[in-house]
Amino acid sequence: MKNVILIHGYNGIPKIYEWLKNELEKLKYNVILPEFPPREGVIYEEWKKIFDQYRAYIDSDSIIVAHSIGNEFIIKYMNENNLKTELYISLAGFSQYFEWENRKDLNRACKNFLVSKSELENFKAKCNKRYSIYSNNDHLVPFELLEQFPKSMDAIPILIENIGHMGKKSGIEKIPKVMELILKRS
C-alpha cells in the first residue's frame, strides 16, 4: 500500500484534501493527513514536533502533496531528516519571502518557514518527480513567485486558471489534476 502524505497550509485543511483523501482511500492508498495548528500556531518547531510521529510514512515510494506554506515546511523537514520520496506535488507553493500589508501573523509565519536556496537545491535529489500547480488568480501569493517556485527546484509547472489559492477561501473542493498525477505515478 502506497503512502500519500497531505500537508496543509496556514489556514488548516483545505476542502480539496478532504476530497483527495476520500478518493485515494477508495483506491486503497494509505492517506496521512496531519492536522497542524493554523494561523498563530504556524510555527516550524511546533509543526515539526507533530510531524515527527508521521516521519516513518515518508519513504522512497511515498507521495507528498503540500499546500501553500506547507511546501516550505516539508522541504525543510525532509532536508533536516534526509528523507526521500517518489512524487511531490506542490499546490500554490512559494519559496521567497514577501509581505502582506496589515498581516503580521502571515509575515511572521512566512519568515519562520522560509527555505534557503541550498535546501531547495538539496530537495531536488530527494524527490524522483516534482510538480507545481498554481493559478493565475491566487489572492495570497504574487503570481511571479508562484511561477518562480517550480523553477527553483526543477519541478514541472502546471498552471490551472481561476482556482485561486486552492484553500478554503477559494471555494475549490477538488482538483482532478492532482489525482491524475498520483495515479500516473503509482
N, C-alpha and C positions, 0 to 999 in steps of 0.2 A: 504494500500500500504506500503510495507516494504522499509525502507531507507537503501541504500548502500552508505557508505562514502568511497571515494578513496583518500588516502593521498599519494602524490608523494614524491620523494626524492630530493636529491641535484641538479640534472640536469633538474628538471622540470617534466612535464607529460610524462611518457613513452608510447610508442605505444600500449602496452598491455592494458592500461587504456582506450584508445580510442575504442578499440575493445570491451572491457568489458562493457563500458558504453552503446554502441550501442546494444549489445546483451541483457543486462539487461533491457534496456528501452523497447525493443520489448516484453519482458515478463511482462511489467507494473511495474517494480521496480522504485522507486524514487531514482535516482543516483545523489549524491552530489560530485562534483569534484572541490574543491577549488584550485585556482592557487596561489601558494606561490612564492615569489621571489626566483629564483635559484642562485646557486653559491655564489657570495659575499653577496647576500641577505638572505642567510640561517642563520638567527638569531632567536633564540627561541622567544624572546619578540615580534618581528615583525610578525612571523607566528601566534603567539597566538592572536594578535590583529585581524588578518584576520579571523582566525578560530572562533573567538567569535561569528561572525554572523551566523555560521552554528551549533553552540552548541546545539540548540533545536532539531536537527535531530538525535542526539545520545540518544537512549533510550534502554530499556531492550529488544526490538525486533529488533534493528538495526544490521547491518553488517558492519564491517570495514575491508578494505583491505589497508595495508600500505606497501610502498616500501622503502627499504634501511633506510636512516636516518629518513624518515617519521615514522618509527616504534618508534623510540625514542621520536619523537615529540608527537605522540598520547598517548604513555604511560605516559609521563609527564603531558600532558594536562588532560587526564582522571583522573589521581590521584589528580591533583590540583582542579578539579571541581567535584570530587566524582561522575563520570558518569559510567554507566554500559551499556553493550551491549550483544547481543545474541551470535554473532560469530565474531571472529577476525582471519584474515589471514595475516600472515607476508610474504613478498617477500624479500629475501636477507637481513633479519634482523640481527642485531647485538646489543650487549649492553655493550661491553667492548671497552675501548679506545685503539686505535692503531694509528700509524703514517704512512703517505705516504711520501716517500722521495721527496723533492722539491715541496711539495704541502701545503704551509702554509694555503691556503684558506680551504682545506678539513680538515686539522688538527684543525683549529680554530672552524669550524662547529662541528666537532666530539666532541670536548671538551664542546662546548656550549650546545649541546643536550644530553650529557651523562646522563644516568639514573642510579639511585642508586639501590643497592640490595633491599632496602625496597620498592622502587617504583615498582620494578619487582614483589616482593612478594605480594604487595597490588593489583597489576594488575590482578593477578590470580583470585581474588574474583570478579573482575569487568567484566569478560567475561565468559559466560557459556561454550563456546567451543573455543579452540585455536589451530591453525595450523601454522606451519612454513615451507615455501617452500624455498629451496635453491639449489644451483647447485655445481657440482664438479669442475667447471672451471670459477668461479667468478674471474674477473680480478681486483676487488677492495678490497673485504673483504677476509681476510685469512680464509681458509676452516675450521680451528679449531674453529674460532669464530662463523661461521655460524652453525656449529654443536652444539656449546655450547648454542646458543641463545634459542632454544626450551626447553632445559633442565632447563634454568634459570626461566622459567615460566610455566613449565609442559604443554607445547604445544606438539601436535603430529607432529613429524618431517616428512617432505616429501622431499626426495632428488630426483631431476629430473636432469638427466645428460645432460651436454652440452647446458645449456640455459644461461650461463654466469651470469651477474649481473641483467639481466632482464630489463635493461634500454635501452636508445637509442643506445648506442654503441654495445650492444649485438645483435641488429637486430631482436629480438624476437617481434612478433606482436600479438601473442595470447598464452595463457596458458590455455588449456581446463580444467586442474585440478582445477583451481580457480572457474570456472563456476560449475563444478561438486560439489565442496564443498558447494557453495552457494545454489545450487538447492537441495542438500541433506538436508540442514538445514531449508529450507523455507517451 
